[in-house]
Structures are given as C-alpha cells and as structure tokens.
Amino acid sequence: MGGRFLHAIRSNTSDGFEICPADGCAPCGINVKFALRKGFEHPILGRLAKFGEQQGLDIFGAEFIERPDARLVTYDLNATTNYNPAVEAEAGTSGTAAVAALLRNALFASRC
C-alpha cells in the first residue's frame, strides 16, 4: 500500500483452495481458512515493492505459494482485494483505512 507492507495471511487449503479472504465469501459469512501470518519477513517483500514501484502500482496484494523447499512462487497480483476484518484486527492494520489515507494524501498533494 503506497510501497508499505501491511500484513500477510496464511490460507488453510486442507479441504480445498479458497481464494477470497473476505468474511462474506465464506458460507454463513464466517471465514476461518485465513489467519494472520505473524512476523512475516522475506526477501520477496522487497522484490514485490520494487515491482510495484516500477509498474506505478500504489495499491496491490500479492498471492504466493510456499513450496516444501521454502521457495515462494507468486501466482497472482491484485490491484484490489477483499479484506478480512478478523486478520486486520489482530494485525492492527486496516486495508480500507490505508487505501483511504493514500487517496487522501494524493488529493491534498494535487491541490498544492
């Protein structure tokens, strides 16, 4: 978000692959397949930030698979995403608030 990493989530794929972390995408509006990935630090974050900057992307999410040999394989970049309120609450971050702040800053910067 504006070159800043917000948080990482882990997806439980033991009973199938679900691509949407938003609560509304799960049956009955409850999605327990996604959890905060605490302390996520990996060189991929720097590479993704550089890619976003090169492409002029201020807002995007990256999806990757962690292979058994610990390599990460990025398979999708999203210009928009659905946010998971439970994960955001635990992380202390808000994707929606970060988007709003980025847009507010761009608006005020364009006025000067």
Buried (B, 14 or more C-beta within 10 A) or exposed (E): BBEEBBBBBBBEEEEEEBEBBBBEBBEEEEBEBBBBBEEEEEEBEEEBBEBBEEEEBBBBBBBBEEEEEEEBEEEEBEEEBBBBBBBBEEBEBBBEEBBEEBEEEEEEEEEE
